[in-house]
Amino acid sequence: MPLGPSPDDDPHRFPEPASDEAPETVYERRWTLTVLEKTMARLKHDCAEAGDEVLFGTLHPFLSGDDGASYADAALALEKAEGAVRVAVHRLRRRFGRSLRETLADTVNDPADVHAELAYLLEVLGRRHRASSLKQPQATPPRRSG
């Protein structure tokens, strides 16, 4: 599965960098987002082939960190016990991890480099997460009286 641009790619899919961002930072972010998008597409395809489209459609918010994802709501939608949904989410996350490794394997010449690419991707995501959390206003702790 190639990671290069496809004919249906929107050239405006990624916003232009802010003036203080280095080109390397923009490239890393775009590379990371592309790998994650390709991984999610691969997993969706694999689930469809296995007849799990509804399962994937209901549970994919748990993979993307959607704050609105609710095990109770997913259990209702899938007509399953909440515990069964938790197990299904765990299994889907494992499948995502395998799919991510397969996607990364498509980007390297030597399969031994997949682990290093995964570590790099996680490092980029970690930097991005730290940077975004620094920009968010911090809650002021409540004052103690007395």
Z-matrix of the N, CA and C atoms (Angstrom, degrees):
N
C 1 1.451
C 2 1.528 1 108.21
N 3 1.336 2 118.75 1 106.30
C 4 1.460 3 121.51 2 -177.80
C 5 1.521 4 111.71 3 -67.93
N 6 1.331 5 114.74 4 148.62
C 7 1.459 6 119.70 5 179.83
C 8 1.517 7 112.69 6 -102.05
N 9 1.314 8 118.01 7 0.91
C 10 1.452 9 121.16 8 179.53
C 11 1.513 10 111.06 9 -71.07
N 12 1.327 11 116.46 10 175.67
C 13 1.463 12 119.78 11 179.91
C 14 1.521 13 111.32 12 -65.04
N 15 1.296 14 115.47 13 144.30
C 16 1.453 15 120.27 14 176.36
C 17 1.524 16 107.99 15 -106.58
N 18 1.325 17 117.40 16 163.83
C 19 1.465 18 119.99 17 -177.31
C 20 1.525 19 113.58 18 -59.27
N 21 1.331 20 117.33 19 -26.11
C 22 1.471 21 118.87 20 -177.78
C 23 1.526 22 112.47 21 -96.14
N 24 1.349 23 118.08 22 9.86
C 25 1.461 24 120.25 23 177.15
C 26 1.522 25 110.16 24 -67.26
N 27 1.294 26 115.64 25 136.71
C 28 1.450 27 122.02 26 176.16
C 29 1.531 28 107.78 27 -84.57
N 30 1.327 29 118.83 28 121.21
C 31 1.467 30 119.60 29 -178.39
C 32 1.529 31 112.61 30 -64.47
N 33 1.319 32 117.39 31 -14.99
C 34 1.462 33 121.16 32 -179.81
C 35 1.522 34 111.59 33 -103.78
N 36 1.331 35 116.58 34 16.44
C 37 1.463 36 121.64 35 -177.08
C 38 1.520 37 111.31 36 -61.50
N 39 1.326 38 116.97 37 -37.39
C 40 1.454 39 120.82 38 -179.68
C 41 1.521 40 108.64 39 -107.47
N 42 1.308 41 118.09 40 132.80
C 43 1.462 42 119.37 41 178.89
C 44 1.524 43 110.74 42 -67.55
N 45 1.298 44 115.75 43 152.64
C 46 1.456 45 120.06 44 176.29
C 47 1.526 46 109.04 45 -66.87
N 48 1.316 47 116.77 46 150.77
C 49 1.460 48 119.64 47 -176.69
C 50 1.522 49 112.19 48 -66.70
N 51 1.312 50 114.30 49 149.19
C 52 1.456 51 119.08 50 171.86
C 53 1.518 52 106.99 51 -67.38
N 54 1.302 53 116.86 52 159.24
C 55 1.459 54 120.19 53 -173.37
C 56 1.524 55 112.62 54 -63.05
N 57 1.309 56 118.75 55 -23.20
C 58 1.459 57 120.07 56 -177.72
C 59 1.533 58 113.54 57 -94.14
N 60 1.335 59 118.10 58 4.02
C 61 1.461 60 121.06 59 179.63
C 62 1.522 61 110.88 60 -91.26
N 63 1.315 62 115.49 61 133.21
C 64 1.458 63 120.54 62 176.71
C 65 1.524 64 108.89 63 -73.67
N 66 1.324 65 117.86 64 148.18
C 67 1.468 66 120.54 65 178.01
C 68 1.527 67 112.64 66 -55.65
N 69 1.332 68 117.42 67 -34.34
C 70 1.467 69 120.88 68 178.72
C 71 1.521 70 111.09 69 -63.52
N 72 1.321 71 116.25 70 -38.13
C 73 1.461 72 121.24 71 179.58
C 74 1.522 73 110.13 72 -66.35
N 75 1.324 74 116.46 73 -42.25
C 76 1.462 75 121.00 74 178.67
C 77 1.522 76 109.53 75 -63.86
N 78 1.335 77 116.89 76 -44.21
C 79 1.456 78 120.80 77 179.10
C 80 1.528 79 110.90 78 -60.70
N 81 1.325 80 116.59 79 -46.91
C 82 1.470 81 120.27 80 -179.89
C 83 1.522 82 111.28 81 -58.84
N 84 1.332 83 116.41 82 -44.40
C 85 1.462 84 120.16 83 -179.46
C 86 1.527 85 110.62 84 -63.45
N 87 1.323 86 116.82 85 -45.03
C 88 1.469 87 120.60 86 179.92
C 89 1.526 88 110.84 87 -64.21
N 90 1.325 89 116.52 88 -42.15
C 91 1.468 90 120.39 89 178.46
C 92 1.522 91 110.10 90 -61.23
N 93 1.312 92 116.74 91 -45.83
C 94 1.464 93 120.99 92 -179.32
C 95 1.518 94 111.23 93 -62.28
N 96 1.322 95 117.46 94 -46.71
C 97 1.463 96 121.03 95 179.44
C 98 1.527 97 111.28 96 -63.01
N 99 1.321 98 116.80 97 -39.14
C 100 1.466 99 120.37 98 178.87
C 101 1.522 100 110.62 99 -64.47
N 102 1.326 101 117.04 100 -45.44
C 103 1.467 102 120.42 101 178.87
C 104 1.523 103 110.12 102 -60.69
N 105 1.324 104 117.59 103 -44.15
C 106 1.471 105 120.27 104 -179.45
C 107 1.533 106 111.63 105 -66.32
N 108 1.330 107 117.10 106 -39.17
C 109 1.471 108 120.12 107 177.80
C 110 1.525 109 110.73 108 -64.70
N 111 1.319 110 117.10 109 -44.31
C 112 1.467 111 121.23 110 179.30
C 113 1.533 112 110.25 111 -64.05
N 114 1.322 113 116.58 112 -37.90
C 115 1.463 114 120.95 113 178.63
C 116 1.521 115 110.58 114 -64.49
N 117 1.325 116 116.44 115 -44.80
C 118 1.465 117 119.93 116 179.98
C 119 1.529 118 110.45 117 -65.02
N 120 1.323 119 117.19 118 -39.14
C 121 1.468 120 120.61 119 178.02
C 122 1.525 121 110.49 120 -64.95
N 123 1.315 122 117.41 121 -40.46
C 124 1.469 123 121.54 122 178.54
C 125 1.520 124 110.13 123 -63.53
N 126 1.321 125 116.70 124 -44.74
C 127 1.468 126 120.90 125 179.91
C 128 1.525 127 110.85 126 -64.83
N 129 1.322 128 116.54 127 -41.48
C 130 1.467 129 120.13 128 177.94
C 131 1.530 130 110.26 129 -60.65
N 132 1.317 131 116.37 130 -43.55
C 133 1.465 132 121.41 131 178.73
C 134 1.532 133 110.34 132 -62.73
N 135 1.323 134 116.51 133 -45.73
C 136 1.474 135 120.79 134 179.32
C 137 1.523 136 111.29 135 -61.25
N 138 1.318 137 116.58 136 -41.07
C 139 1.471 138 120.29 137 178.46
C 140 1.527 139 110.40 138 -65.87
N 141 1.321 140 116.97 139 -40.31
C 142 1.464 141 120.17 140 178.94
C 143 1.525 142 110.23 141 -62.88
N 144 1.323 143 116.74 142 -42.10
C 145 1.465 144 119.94 143 178.32
C 146 1.526 145 111.80 144 -63.41
N 147 1.326 146 116.74 145 -30.63
C 148 1.462 147 121.15 146 -179.55
C 149 1.532 148 111.84 147 -88.02
N 150 1.350 149 116.97 148 0.63
C 151 1.462 150 120.12 149 -179.28
C 152 1.513 151 113.44 150 79.43
N 153 1.333 152 116.68 151 20.32
C 154 1.468 153 121.39 152 -177.46
C 155 1.526 154 112.73 153 -107.76
N 156 1.339 155 118.02 154 33.02
C 157 1.465 156 120.25 155 -178.73
C 158 1.524 157 112.16 156 -59.92
N 159 1.322 158 116.71 157 -43.95
C 160 1.466 159 120.26 158 -178.22
C 161 1.524 160 110.08 159 -65.95
N 162 1.319 161 115.86 160 -42.27
C 163 1.461 162 120.45 161 178.30
C 164 1.521 163 110.08 162 -59.71
N 165 1.340 164 116.66 163 -49.16
C 166 1.461 165 120.27 164 179.20
C 167 1.528 166 110.97 165 -61.22
N 168 1.321 167 116.35 166 -46.99
C 169 1.459 168 120.27 167 -179.06
C 170 1.514 169 113.42 168 -58.99
N 171 1.315 170 116.14 169 -34.27
C 172 1.463 171 120.48 170 -179.23
C 173 1.525 172 112.17 171 -81.08
N 174 1.337 173 116.50 172 -36.42
C 175 1.465 174 119.98 173 -171.35
C 176 1.525 175 115.15 174 -99.11
N 177 1.333 176 118.85 175 -9.95
C 178 1.468 177 118.50 176 -177.16
C 179 1.531 178 113.97 177 -60.79
N 180 1.343 179 120.44 178 -26.61
C 181 1.468 180 117.69 179 175.79
C 182 1.541 181 113.15 180 -61.11
N 183 1.324 182 117.16 181 -24.27
C 184 1.457 183 120.00 182 177.88
C 185 1.527 184 111.11 183 -72.11
N 186 1.322 185 117.37 184 -21.57
C 187 1.458 186 121.60 185 178.40
C 188 1.519 187 111.59 186 -82.61
N 189 1.306 188 116.67 187 -32.19
C 190 1.460 189 120.61 188 -174.61
C 191 1.520 190 113.48 189 -92.88
N 192 1.319 191 117.40 190 2.45
C 193 1.457 192 120.13 191 178.13
C 194 1.513 193 113.77 192 76.60
N 195 1.308 194 117.25 193 23.80
C 196 1.467 195 121.96 194 178.80
C 197 1.530 196 108.81 195 -63.32
N 198 1.333 197 116.04 196 118.44
C 199 1.468 198 120.34 197 -178.78
C 200 1.521 199 112.46 198 -64.12
N 201 1.329 200 117.54 199 -20.85
C 202 1.452 201 121.06 200 -178.37
C 203 1.515 202 113.56 201 -85.20
N 204 1.340 203 117.26 202 -1.97
C 205 1.465 204 120.49 203 -178.67
C 206 1.533 205 109.46 204 -68.63
N 207 1.315 206 115.49 205 129.97
C 208 1.459 207 121.39 206 -177.13
C 209 1.526 208 109.38 207 -129.81
N 210 1.331 209 115.89 208 126.43
C 211 1.465 210 119.72 209 177.37
C 212 1.528 211 110.31 210 -62.17
N 213 1.316 212 116.70 211 -38.00
C 214 1.470 213 120.02 212 -179.19
C 215 1.531 214 110.50 213 -64.01
N 216 1.331 215 116.93 214 -44.81
C 217 1.465 216 120.54 215 179.12
C 218 1.526 217 111.33 216 -64.85
N 219 1.341 218 116.11 217 -41.32
C 220 1.463 219 119.69 218 178.53
C 221 1.527 220 110.63 219 -64.39
N 222 1.323 221 117.17 220 -38.56
C 223 1.468 222 120.93 221 178.90
C 224 1.527 223 110.46 222 -62.45
N 225 1.329 224 116.54 223 -41.72
C 226 1.465 225 120.20 224 177.36
C 227 1.526 226 110.94 225 -63.84
N 228 1.318 227 116.22 226 -44.99
C 229 1.463 228 120.35 227 -177.91
C 230 1.529 229 111.98 228 -64.56
N 231 1.324 230 116.23 229 -36.93
C 232 1.465 231 120.61 230 -177.91
C 233 1.526 232 113.38 231 -92.46
N 234 1.342 233 114.97 232 -4.23
C 235 1.469 234 121.24 233 -177.52
C 236 1.534 235 110.99 234 54.89
N 237 1.340 236 113.78 235 49.32
C 238 1.462 237 121.65 236 179.04
C 239 1.519 238 108.57 237 -131.87
N 240 1.312 239 115.11 238 163.69
C 241 1.462 240 120.28 239 174.50
C 242 1.528 241 108.74 240 -69.51
N 243 1.324 242 116.30 241 150.28
C 244 1.460 243 120.33 242 -179.32
C 245 1.531 244 111.46 243 -59.41
N 246 1.320 245 117.22 244 -37.26
C 247 1.461 246 120.87 245 177.18
C 248 1.519 247 111.93 246 -61.74
N 249 1.326 248 116.59 247 -39.27
C 250 1.466 249 120.93 248 178.27
C 251 1.535 250 110.62 249 -65.90
N 252 1.322 251 116.22 250 -35.04
C 253 1.464 252 120.15 251 178.46
C 254 1.525 253 109.76 252 -68.82
N 255 1.330 254 117.27 253 -39.99
C 256 1.468 255 120.15 254 177.49
C 257 1.532 256 110.92 255 -60.16
N 258 1.324 257 116.53 256 -41.48
C 259 1.465 258 121.12 257 177.40
C 260 1.523 259 109.79 258 -64.96
N 261 1.322 260 117.40 259 -42.60
C 262 1.465 261 121.43 260 179.88
C 263 1.532 262 110.69 261 -63.45
N 264 1.342 263 117.88 262 -39.53
C 265 1.465 264 121.17 263 177.59
C 266 1.527 265 109.27 264 -64.60
N 267 1.322 266 117.05 265 -42.99
C 268 1.466 267 120.73 266 177.99
C 269 1.531 268 110.58 267 -58.38
N 270 1.317 269 116.19 268 -45.80
C 271 1.469 270 120.38 269 -179.96
C 272 1.527 271 111.65 270 -65.93
N 273 1.338 272 116.34 271 -38.88
C 274 1.464 273 119.72 272 178.66
C 275 1.525 274 110.48 273 -65.76
N 276 1.320 275 117.19 274 -37.58
C 277 1.471 276 120.36 275 176.94
C 278 1.525 277 110.63 276 -63.89
N 279 1.309 278 117.34 277 -39.39
C 280 1.470 279 120.57 278 176.88
C 281 1.520 280 110.37 279 -64.60
N 282 1.333 281 116.58 280 -41.59
C 283 1.466 282 120.42 281 177.14
C 284 1.526 283 110.26 282 -63.29
N 285 1.330 284 116.79 283 -38.72
C 286 1.463 285 120.87 284 176.80
C 287 1.524 286 109.99 285 -60.54
N 288 1.323 287 116.69 286 -43.84
C 289 1.467 288 120.37 287 179.18
C 290 1.522 289 112.14 288 -60.55
N 291 1.331 290 116.49 289 -43.00
C 292 1.465 291 119.94 290 176.86
C 293 1.527 292 110.64 291 -64.46
N 294 1.333 293 116.04 292 -41.88
C 295 1.459 294 120.79 293 179.47
C 296 1.533 295 110.68 294 -64.38
N 297 1.318 296 116.90 295 -38.31
C 298 1.468 297 120.97 296 177.72
C 299 1.527 298 110.02 297 -62.99
N 300 1.316 299 116.75 298 -44.39
C 301 1.464 300 119.66 299 178.25
C 302 1.537 301 111.44 300 -63.24
N 303 1.332 302 116.78 301 -38.04
C 304 1.471 303 120.12 302 177.13
C 305 1.530 304 110.71 303 -65.70
N 306 1.310 305 116.35 304 -41.24
C 307 1.463 306 120.53 305 179.12
C 308 1.523 307 110.23 306 -63.75
N 309 1.321 308 116.89 307 -43.73
C 310 1.462 309 120.39 308 178.06
C 311 1.530 310 110.99 309 -65.47
N 312 1.328 311 116.87 310 -35.98
C 313 1.465 312 120.46 311 178.76
C 314 1.534 313 110.69 312 -61.43
N 315 1.322 314 116.42 313 -29.42
C 316 1.466 315 120.61 314 178.09
C 317 1.531 316 111.96 315 -71.37
N 318 1.328 317 117.66 316 -13.76
C 319 1.464 318 121.21 317 -175.07
C 320 1.524 319 113.23 318 -101.40
N 321 1.315 320 117.63 319 -8.00
C 322 1.467 321 120.57 320 -176.53
C 323 1.525 322 110.38 321 -118.84
N 324 1.326 323 115.95 322 155.95
C 325 1.462 324 120.82 323 178.30
C 326 1.523 325 111.64 324 -81.43
N 327 1.320 326 116.08 325 -34.50
C 328 1.454 327 121.19 326 -176.51
C 329 1.527 328 109.00 327 -111.64
N 330 1.336 329 118.54 328 120.72
C 331 1.464 330 120.78 329 179.78
C 332 1.527 331 113.40 330 -55.95
N 333 1.324 332 117.14 331 -23.01
C 334 1.462 333 120.36 332 178.20
C 335 1.528 334 111.65 333 -67.48
N 336 1.340 335 117.41 334 -16.67
C 337 1.466 336 120.99 335 -178.80
C 338 1.532 337 113.32 336 -84.13
N 339 1.312 338 117.87 337 -5.58
C 340 1.472 339 120.69 338 -177.07
C 341 1.522 340 110.78 339 -61.03
N 342 1.313 341 117.35 340 -42.83
C 343 1.469 342 120.59 341 -178.86
C 344 1.533 343 110.67 342 -60.60
N 345 1.341 344 116.98 343 -43.13
C 346 1.464 345 120.57 344 179.01
C 347 1.524 346 111.32 345 -65.48
N 348 1.335 347 117.31 346 -39.47
C 349 1.468 348 120.74 347 177.98
C 350 1.525 349 111.03 348 -65.00
N 351 1.331 350 116.15 349 -39.63
C 352 1.461 351 120.15 350 177.76
C 353 1.524 352 110.42 351 -64.08
N 354 1.316 353 116.81 352 -43.69
C 355 1.465 354 120.42 353 178.08
C 356 1.526 355 110.53 354 -61.08
N 357 1.336 356 116.76 355 -40.62
C 358 1.460 357 120.97 356 179.35
C 359 1.525 358 110.80 357 -65.34
N 360 1.336 359 117.16 358 -44.27
C 361 1.457 360 121.43 359 178.59
C 362 1.536 361 110.20 360 -59.33
N 363 1.319 362 117.18 361 -44.09
C 364 1.464 363 120.83 362 179.48
C 365 1.528 364 111.26 363 -66.03
N 366 1.329 365 116.55 364 -35.36
C 367 1.466 366 120.26 365 176.56
C 368 1.529 367 110.59 366 -63.70
N 369 1.335 368 116.41 367 -45.16
C 370 1.471 369 120.78 368 179.27
C 371 1.529 370 109.97 369 -62.33
N 372 1.323 371 116.49 370 -44.33
C 373 1.466 372 119.68 371 178.29
C 374 1.528 373 111.14 372 -62.59
N 375 1.316 374 116.82 373 -39.68
C 376 1.461 375 120.73 374 178.65
C 377 1.516 376 112.09 375 -63.51
N 378 1.346 377 116.32 376 -42.97
C 379 1.466 378 119.76 377 177.80
C 380 1.515 379 110.79 378 -63.47
N 381 1.319 380 115.90 379 -41.17
C 382 1.463 381 120.82 380 -179.45
C 383 1.528 382 110.40 381 -64.84
N 384 1.336 383 116.01 382 -41.40
C 385 1.461 384 120.36 383 179.80
C 386 1.531 385 110.37 384 -65.37
N 387 1.327 386 116.59 385 -44.37
C 388 1.469 387 119.86 386 179.21
C 389 1.516 388 110.48 387 -62.45
N 390 1.339 389 117.05 388 -41.90
C 391 1.460 390 120.54 389 -179.03
C 392 1.519 391 111.11 390 -64.98
N 393 1.322 392 118.07 391 -41.28
C 394 1.464 393 120.10 392 -178.93
C 395 1.520 394 110.77 393 -71.50
N 396 1.323 395 118.14 394 -32.92
C 397 1.459 396 119.01 395 179.71
C 398 1.522 397 110.85 396 -73.55
N 399 1.336 398 117.48 397 -25.08
C 400 1.460 399 120.18 398 176.92
C 401 1.520 400 111.41 399 -72.77
N 402 1.336 401 116.87 400 -27.41
C 403 1.461 402 121.00 401 -178.50
C 404 1.525 403 112.45 402 -81.17
N 405 1.331 404 117.02 403 -18.95
C 406 1.458 405 119.89 404 -177.96
C 407 1.527 406 109.19 405 -79.23
N 408 1.333 407 117.02 406 140.89
C 409 1.462 408 118.37 407 179.19
C 410 1.522 409 110.17 408 -64.83
N 411 1.301 410 114.76 409 137.06
C 412 1.453 411 120.21 410 179.76
C 413 1.527 412 109.68 411 -83.61
N 414 1.308 413 115.57 412 139.49
C 415 1.463 414 120.51 413 178.03
C 416 1.522 415 108.68 414 -69.85
N 417 1.288 416 115.50 415 138.81
C 418 1.455 417 120.47 416 177.32
C 419 1.515 418 108.92 417 -82.13
N 420 1.340 419 116.82 418 126.05
C 421 1.458 420 118.07 419 -179.58
C 422 1.535 421 110.31 420 -64.35
N 423 1.318 422 117.13 421 147.35
C 424 1.462 423 119.12 422 179.37
C 425 1.526 424 110.41 423 -65.80
N 426 1.322 425 114.69 424 144.90
C 427 1.465 426 119.46 425 178.70
C 428 1.508 427 110.08 426 -79.22
N 429 1.289 428 113.67 427 142.30
C 430 1.466 429 118.96 428 176.59
C 431 1.524 430 107.85 429 -92.43
N 432 1.290 431 114.04 430 134.28
C 433 1.459 432 117.13 431 178.54
C 434 1.526 433 108.64 432 -95.54
N 435 1.249 434 113.14 433 146.98
C 436 1.435 435 116.62 434 170.30
C 437 1.393 436 117.21 435 110.69
